[in-house]
Amino acid sequence: MADAIVVGVRLVRALGLVVGRVSRRVSAVITPLGWVMLFAVPIAFVLGYQLGWIELVAVGFAGSVLIVVAALYLIGRNAVRIELTVPHSRVVVGERATGVVTVTNPVRRRIAGVKVEVPIGTGLAELAMPSLDRGASSEHEFVVPTARRGILSIGPVRTVRADPVGLVRRELVWTGAVQLFVHPRTIGIPSTSTGFIRDLEGNPTRDISNSDVSFHALREYVPGDDRRYIHWKSTAKTGTYMVRQFEETRRSHLVIALSLATANYATDEEFEMAVSVAGSLGARAIRDARNVSVVVSEKTPEFAKRKVLAVRHLNTLTRTRLLDDLSVVEHAESALGILDVARVAADEVIGISVAFLVCGSLATPTELRAASTKFPPGVEVVAIVCDPETVPGLRRVAGLSVLTIGFLEDLQKSLARSAAA
């Protein structure tokens, strides 16, 4: 009895798996119109014969013929070979991007034309391929929309077999999906435009150090000074131990903080410009082999008890990886504003020499001044305000330079003016 129950349970479970698999495949093939027809035909026969309505019987037979014809369209498989080619894996927003679908007939007989569908992000490209003779192939180029930043998933390519009425639809997948990164637009910034950035090869700082490479002055020896820096000639002249004093030089560490808070931007155009500004600054710093950190606001999860004070560090190993990360950033209501981003960045990044705060026109001067105070003394803070409705300008307050740009191209001249100032 126990063995019989076990065998019965296993048979029921196996039957359930088979039925579930068949039902999923059937539901994927039959369209909503097809389901309506499957329910309408039996009802037409029953009502037609019971009520004596010849018209309903005729409708039932006509529907049966349509169902049989639709089922015949599902028989067989297109003997073709399909390839998807996307020439470039990364493009700049607005650039022309294309893909190519190649259909080849590998069999001896002639095959009829097929309908090919290529999903592109949330859109769909439909291609009608012609009939192909033995060994022939056909290429069809399609355009990929790149009006917005992001990662577009192209494919998989599928062929569609469907009846003329639309009762059934069978999709066959032939290729995998390809990802296309749409990068933000960036501009080239000369290294001289960041002349206020201090490092070992540039200008020394005004901070005094007991050991460095830039000589400043001599002073009397005090206990604890390194004897290696005693200046013996001056000591012999004065009769008192004299040690060298240096101006401190340090390797520059740039921080580019991008606010993702919707409250800091009046329009989406401002936000896109801010992303381009962050990408341009980061790409220039990476090219100059400088230490750079690019951080963006972290978002507070829904229903959280308190605001999440954190930032997300983007990949700055190469220019391409940085732009890949910037391709997917989006503003949000729950993201940290520029003040909180500056506060967290100042706490997490060590050795900052220059900080760029990138935001929109809705960030007030009071917020920007408060954000600049979050960084340690001696850090050069530059706030870049993206406002397409204003004239480019430069304002300087204590410890803060505010650059307002109306176009991305204004960034280069504005940075040069800031460096000169």
C-alpha positions as CSV (number, residue, x, y, z in Angstrom):
1,M,0.0,0.0,0.0
2,A,2.8,2.4,0.9
3,D,4.7,1.7,-2.3
4,A,1.5,2.2,-4.3
5,I,0.9,5.6,-2.7
6,V,4.5,6.7,-3.4
7,V,4.2,5.6,-7.0
8,G,0.9,7.4,-7.3
9,V,2.3,10.6,-5.8
10,R,5.3,10.5,-8.2
11,L,3.0,9.9,-11.2
12,V,0.8,12.8,-10.2
13,R,3.8,15.1,-9.7
14,A,5.3,14.1,-13.1
15,L,1.9,14.6,-14.8
16,G,1.6,18.0,-13.2
17,L,5.0,19.0,-14.5
18,V,4.1,17.9,-18.0
19,V,0.7,19.6,-17.9
20,G,2.3,22.8,-16.6
21,R,5.0,22.8,-19.3
22,V,2.4,22.2,-22.0
23,S,0.1,24.9,-20.6
24,R,3.0,27.4,-20.5
25,R,3.9,26.7,-24.1
26,V,0.3,26.8,-25.2
27,S,-0.4,30.1,-23.4
28,A,2.7,31.6,-25.0
29,V,1.4,30.7,-28.5
30,I,-2.3,31.5,-28.3
31,T,-3.1,35.2,-28.5
32,P,-6.0,36.8,-26.6
33,L,-8.1,36.7,-29.8
34,G,-7.3,33.0,-30.1
35,W,-8.5,32.3,-26.5
36,V,-11.7,34.2,-27.3
37,M,-12.2,32.1,-30.4
38,L,-11.6,28.8,-28.5
39,F,-14.4,29.7,-26.0
40,A,-16.7,31.2,-28.6
41,V,-16.8,28.1,-31.0
42,P,-18.1,25.6,-28.5
43,I,-20.7,28.1,-27.2
44,A,-21.8,28.8,-30.7
45,F,-22.3,25.1,-31.4
46,V,-24.2,24.5,-28.2
47,L,-26.5,27.5,-28.5
48,G,-26.9,27.0,-32.2
49,Y,-28.1,23.4,-31.9
50,Q,-30.2,23.9,-28.8
51,L,-32.0,27.0,-30.0
52,G,-32.0,26.0,-33.6
53,W,-30.1,29.0,-34.8
54,I,-28.4,28.1,-38.0
55,E,-26.4,31.4,-37.9
56,L,-24.6,30.4,-34.7
57,V,-23.9,26.9,-36.1
58,A,-22.3,28.6,-39.2
59,V,-20.3,30.8,-36.9
60,G,-19.1,27.7,-35.0
61,F,-18.0,26.0,-38.2
62,A,-16.3,29.1,-39.5
63,G,-14.4,29.5,-36.2
64,S,-13.4,25.8,-36.3
65,V,-11.9,26.3,-39.8
66,L,-10.0,29.4,-38.6
67,I,-8.6,27.5,-35.7
68,V,-7.4,24.6,-37.9
69,V,-5.8,26.9,-40.4
70,A,-4.1,28.8,-37.5
71,A,-2.7,25.6,-36.1
72,L,-1.2,24.7,-39.5
73,Y,0.8,27.9,-39.4
74,L,2.6,26.7,-36.3
75,I,3.9,23.5,-37.9
76,G,7.5,23.4,-38.9
77,R,10.5,25.6,-38.2
78,N,12.3,28.1,-40.4
79,A,15.6,26.5,-41.5
80,V,17.6,29.7,-41.4
81,R,20.6,31.0,-39.5
82,I,20.3,34.5,-38.0
83,E,23.1,36.6,-36.6
84,L,22.9,40.0,-34.7
85,T,25.8,42.4,-35.0
86,V,26.2,45.7,-33.1
87,P,29.3,47.5,-34.4
88,H,29.9,49.6,-31.3
89,S,29.3,48.7,-27.6
90,R,29.5,52.3,-26.5
91,V,28.3,55.6,-28.1
92,V,27.7,59.1,-27.0
93,V,24.2,60.4,-26.5
94,G,22.8,61.7,-29.8
95,E,25.3,59.8,-31.9
96,R,24.1,57.5,-34.7
97,A,24.1,53.9,-33.7
98,T,23.0,51.0,-35.8
99,G,22.7,47.2,-35.7
100,V,22.7,44.6,-38.4
101,V,20.6,41.4,-38.7
102,T,21.9,38.8,-41.1
103,V,19.7,36.0,-42.3
104,T,21.3,33.1,-44.1
105,N,19.7,30.1,-45.9
106,P,21.9,27.0,-45.1
107,V,19.6,24.4,-46.7
108,R,19.3,23.4,-50.4
109,R,15.7,24.4,-50.9
110,R,14.4,28.0,-51.2
111,I,12.9,29.4,-48.0
112,A,10.1,31.9,-47.8
113,G,10.6,35.3,-46.3
114,V,10.4,35.6,-42.5
115,K,9.4,38.4,-40.1
116,V,12.1,39.3,-37.7
117,E,11.7,41.3,-34.5
118,V,14.5,42.9,-32.5
119,P,13.7,44.3,-29.1
120,I,15.6,47.6,-28.4
121,G,15.2,48.7,-24.8
122,T,11.5,49.2,-24.4
123,G,10.9,49.5,-28.2
124,L,10.7,47.0,-31.0
125,A,12.2,46.9,-34.5
126,E,10.2,44.8,-37.0
127,L,12.2,43.7,-40.1
128,A,10.7,41.9,-43.1
129,M,13.3,39.6,-44.6
130,P,12.9,38.5,-48.3
131,S,12.9,34.9,-49.6
132,L,16.3,33.3,-49.9
133,D,17.7,30.8,-52.4
134,R,20.2,28.1,-51.4
135,G,23.2,29.6,-49.6
136,A,22.0,33.2,-50.0
137,S,22.0,35.7,-47.2
138,S,20.3,39.0,-46.5
139,E,21.4,41.9,-44.3
140,H,19.1,44.5,-42.8
141,E,20.4,47.5,-40.9
142,F,18.3,49.1,-38.2
143,V,18.8,52.3,-36.2
144,V,19.2,52.3,-32.4
145,P,17.7,55.4,-30.7
146,T,20.4,57.2,-28.6
147,A,18.5,60.3,-27.5
148,R,18.9,59.4,-23.8
149,R,21.7,58.1,-21.6
150,G,21.4,54.6,-20.4
151,I,22.1,51.0,-21.2
152,L,20.1,49.6,-24.1
153,S,19.5,45.9,-24.3
154,I,19.4,44.9,-28.0
155,G,17.9,41.5,-28.8
156,P,17.4,38.7,-28.6
157,V,16.4,38.4,-32.3
158,R,13.3,36.4,-32.8
159,T,11.2,35.2,-35.8
160,V,7.5,35.2,-35.6
161,R,5.1,32.7,-37.2
162,A,1.5,33.8,-37.0
163,D,-1.7,33.3,-38.9
164,P,-3.3,36.1,-40.9
165,V,-6.2,36.5,-38.5
166,G,-3.9,36.7,-35.4
167,L,-5.2,33.7,-33.4
168,V,-1.8,32.2,-32.8
169,R,1.8,33.6,-32.6
170,R,4.9,31.5,-32.3
171,E,8.2,33.2,-31.5
172,L,11.5,31.5,-32.0
173,V,14.6,33.1,-30.4
174,W,17.8,32.9,-32.5
175,T,20.4,35.1,-30.8
176,G,21.4,36.5,-27.4
177,A,21.0,40.1,-26.2
178,V,23.7,42.7,-26.7
179,Q,24.1,45.7,-24.4
180,L,24.8,49.2,-25.7
181,F,26.1,51.9,-23.4
182,V,24.9,55.4,-24.2
183,H,27.4,57.7,-22.5
184,P,26.8,61.3,-21.5
185,R,28.2,64.0,-23.7
186,T,31.6,65.3,-22.6
187,I,34.1,68.0,-23.7
188,G,37.8,68.2,-23.6
189,I,39.2,70.3,-20.7
190,P,42.9,71.3,-21.0
191,S,45.1,70.6,-18.0
192,T,45.9,74.3,-17.7
193,S,42.3,75.0,-16.8
194,T,42.8,73.2,-13.5
195,G,45.9,75.2,-12.6
196,F,44.8,75.8,-9.1
197,I,45.2,72.0,-8.4
198,R,48.3,71.5,-6.3
199,D,50.6,68.5,-6.6
200,L,54.3,67.7,-6.5
201,E,54.9,68.9,-10.1
202,G,52.8,72.1,-9.6
203,N,52.9,75.0,-7.1
204,P,53.6,74.4,-3.5
205,T,51.0,75.1,-0.8
206,R,51.3,77.9,1.8
207,D,51.4,75.3,4.6
208,I,54.8,75.1,6.3
209,S,56.4,71.6,6.8
210,N,59.6,70.4,8.5
211,S,60.4,68.0,5.6
212,D,59.6,68.5,1.9
213,V,61.2,69.5,-1.4
214,S,60.3,73.2,-1.6
215,F,62.7,75.3,0.6
216,H,61.1,78.2,2.4
217,A,63.3,79.6,5.2
218,L,65.6,78.9,8.1
219,R,64.7,78.9,11.8
220,E,66.3,78.0,15.1
221,Y,66.6,74.4,16.1
222,V,64.1,73.2,18.7
223,P,64.2,69.8,20.4
224,G,62.5,67.2,18.3
225,D,63.6,68.6,14.9
226,D,65.2,66.2,12.4
227,R,69.0,66.6,12.5
228,R,69.2,65.8,8.8
229,Y,67.8,69.3,8.0
230,I,70.3,71.3,10.1
231,H,71.9,74.0,7.9
232,W,75.5,73.8,8.9
233,K,76.8,76.9,7.1
234,S,74.2,79.1,8.8
235,T,74.8,77.4,12.1
236,A,78.5,78.2,11.8
237,K,77.8,81.9,11.0
238,T,75.3,82.4,13.8
239,G,76.6,80.1,16.4
240,T,73.1,78.6,16.8
241,Y,71.7,75.5,15.3
242,M,69.6,76.5,12.3
243,V,67.2,74.1,10.5
244,R,65.6,74.3,7.1
245,Q,61.9,75.0,6.8
246,F,59.8,73.9,3.7
247,E,56.6,74.8,2.0
248,E,54.5,71.7,1.9
249,T,53.6,70.1,-1.4
250,R,51.1,67.3,-1.7
251,R,49.6,65.1,-4.4
252,S,46.3,66.5,-5.5
253,H,43.2,64.5,-4.8
254,L,40.1,65.7,-6.7
255,V,36.6,65.0,-5.5
256,I,33.7,65.4,-8.0
257,A,30.4,65.3,-6.1
258,L,27.3,65.1,-8.2
259,S,23.9,65.7,-6.6
260,L,21.1,63.4,-7.7
261,A,18.4,65.2,-5.7
262,T,15.5,66.3,-7.8
263,A,15.2,69.4,-5.5
264,N,18.5,70.7,-6.9
265,Y,17.3,70.8,-10.5
266,A,14.6,72.8,-12.2
267,T,14.5,70.7,-15.4
268,D,15.9,67.5,-16.8
269,E,18.1,69.5,-19.1
270,E,19.9,70.9,-16.1
271,F,20.5,67.4,-14.8
272,E,21.8,66.1,-18.1
273,M,24.2,69.0,-18.2
274,A,25.4,68.3,-14.6
275,V,26.1,64.7,-15.6
276,S,28.1,65.8,-18.6
277,V,30.1,68.2,-16.4
278,A,30.9,65.5,-13.9
279,G,32.0,63.2,-16.8
280,S,34.2,65.9,-18.4
281,L,36.0,66.7,-15.1
282,G,36.5,63.1,-14.3
283,A,37.7,62.1,-17.7
284,R,40.2,64.9,-17.7
285,A,41.5,64.0,-14.2
286,I,41.9,60.3,-15.3
287,R,43.7,61.3,-18.4
288,D,46.1,63.4,-16.3
289,A,46.7,60.4,-14.0
290,R,45.5,62.3,-11.0
291,N,43.9,60.9,-7.9
292,V,40.2,61.4,-8.4
293,S,37.0,60.3,-6.7
294,V,33.6,60.7,-8.3
295,V,30.7,60.4,-5.9
296,V,27.0,60.7,-6.4
297,S,24.0,60.9,-4.0
298,E,22.7,57.7,-2.4
299,K,18.9,57.2,-2.3
300,T,16.9,56.7,0.8
301,P,14.8,53.5,0.5
302,E,11.0,53.9,0.7
303,F,9.5,53.8,4.2
304,A,12.9,54.2,5.8
305,K,12.8,55.7,9.3
306,R,15.5,58.2,8.7
307,K,17.5,59.7,5.8
308,V,20.4,57.6,4.6
309,L,23.6,59.7,4.7
310,A,25.8,57.9,2.1
311,V,27.3,58.4,-1.3
312,R,28.0,56.0,-4.1
313,H,31.6,55.9,-5.5
314,L,31.8,55.5,-9.2
315,N,34.5,53.6,-11.0
316,T,37.4,55.8,-11.9
317,L,39.9,53.2,-13.0
318,T,39.4,54.2,-16.6
319,R,37.5,56.9,-18.5
320,T,35.2,54.2,-20.1
321,R,34.2,52.7,-16.8
322,L,33.4,56.1,-15.3
323,L,31.2,57.0,-18.2
324,D,29.6,53.6,-18.0
325,D,28.5,54.3,-14.4
326,L,27.4,57.8,-15.3
327,S,25.2,56.4,-18.1
328,V,22.7,55.0,-15.5
329,V,22.6,57.7,-12.9
330,E,19.2,59.3,-12.5
331,H,17.8,62.0,-10.2
332,A,15.3,61.1,-7.5
333,E,13.3,62.8,-4.8
334,S,14.8,60.7,-2.0
335,A,18.5,61.3,-3.1
336,L,20.8,63.4,-0.9
337,G,21.1,67.1,-1.7
338,I,24.4,68.9,-2.4
339,L,24.9,69.8,1.2
340,D,24.7,66.2,2.5
341,V,26.7,64.9,-0.4
342,A,29.5,67.4,0.5
343,R,29.4,66.4,4.1
344,V,29.6,62.6,3.5
345,A,32.3,63.1,0.8
346,A,34.5,65.2,3.1
347,D,34.2,62.4,5.8
348,E,34.9,59.5,3.5
349,V,37.6,60.8,1.1
350,I,41.1,61.5,2.7
351,G,43.6,64.0,1.4
352,I,41.2,66.2,-0.6
353,S,42.9,69.2,-2.3
354,V,40.1,70.3,-4.7
355,A,36.4,69.5,-4.5
356,F,33.9,70.1,-7.3
357,L,30.3,70.3,-6.3
358,V,28.0,69.8,-9.3
359,C,24.3,70.8,-9.1
360,G,21.4,72.6,-10.7
361,S,20.0,76.1,-10.5
362,L,17.7,75.3,-7.5
363,A,20.7,74.9,-5.1
364,T,20.8,78.1,-3.2
365,P,23.9,80.2,-2.4
366,T,23.4,79.5,1.2
367,E,23.5,75.7,0.6
368,L,26.6,76.0,-1.5
369,R,28.4,78.1,1.2
370,A,27.3,75.6,3.9
371,A,28.5,72.7,1.7
372,S,32.0,74.3,1.2
373,T,32.4,74.5,5.0
374,K,32.2,70.7,5.3
375,F,35.6,70.3,3.8
376,P,38.8,70.7,5.8
377,P,40.7,74.1,5.7
378,G,42.9,74.5,2.7
379,V,40.6,72.6,0.3
380,E,39.7,74.5,-2.8
381,V,35.9,74.2,-3.3
382,V,34.4,74.9,-6.7
383,A,30.6,74.8,-7.1
384,I,29.4,74.3,-10.7
385,V,25.8,75.4,-11.1
386,C,24.2,74.2,-14.4
387,D,21.5,76.7,-15.5
388,P,20.6,76.9,-19.2
389,E,18.6,80.0,-18.6
390,T,21.4,82.2,-17.3
391,V,24.6,83.9,-18.5
392,P,27.9,82.2,-17.5
393,G,29.5,83.9,-14.5
394,L,32.0,83.5,-11.7
395,R,31.4,84.5,-8.1
396,R,34.0,84.1,-5.3
397,V,33.3,84.1,-1.6
398,A,35.4,82.9,1.3
399,G,36.7,79.4,0.4
400,L,34.3,79.0,-2.4
401,S,34.2,79.7,-6.2
402,V,30.7,79.4,-7.8
403,L,30.8,78.9,-11.6
404,T,27.5,79.2,-13.4
405,I,27.3,77.8,-16.9
406,G,24.6,77.9,-19.5
407,F,26.1,75.4,-21.9
408,L,28.5,72.6,-21.5
409,E,31.1,74.4,-23.6
410,D,31.1,77.2,-21.0
411,L,32.9,74.9,-18.6
412,Q,36.3,75.3,-20.2
413,K,36.4,79.1,-20.1
414,S,34.8,79.2,-16.6
415,L,37.4,76.9,-15.2
416,A,40.2,79.0,-16.8
417,R,38.8,82.2,-15.2
418,S,38.5,80.5,-11.9
419,A,42.1,79.3,-12.0
420,A,43.3,82.8,-13.0
421,A,41.4,84.3,-10.1
